Amino acid sequence: MVFRLLLISIITLLPLSTNNDKVDYPTCEFNDIKLYGKVKFVTSFPDIKIKFVESFPDIKVKFVDNFPNKCGEWQIVENFPDFTVQVVESFPDIKVKTVNNFPGKP
């Protein structure tokens, strides 16, 4: 009987404990990493693993040449990045769609 009550309580509370929101949009962060600024693409040991998609992205990204100060604006650099990303096909941390206008929250 106790086992059944424990099992029922776990099943009912499990959906409340999972967080489907990968990106914190008010602060534009993923795991305390700001999703704007200078980015370096790497092949190993990234801060974030991303996958480029056309539909259902977690964030829309605009690549800029200067002043990546707003959510979703990324400037590609080789030295002194704010964060590093690795492009993967399987098991990304976040899904990214590249845009020319209106970066940030999809």
Secondary structure, 3 states (H helix, E strand, C coil): CHHHHHHHHHHHHHHHHCCCCCCECCCCEECCEECCEEEEECCCCCCEEEEECCCCCCEEEEECCCCCCCCCEEEECCCCCCEEEEECCCCCCEEEEECCCCCECC
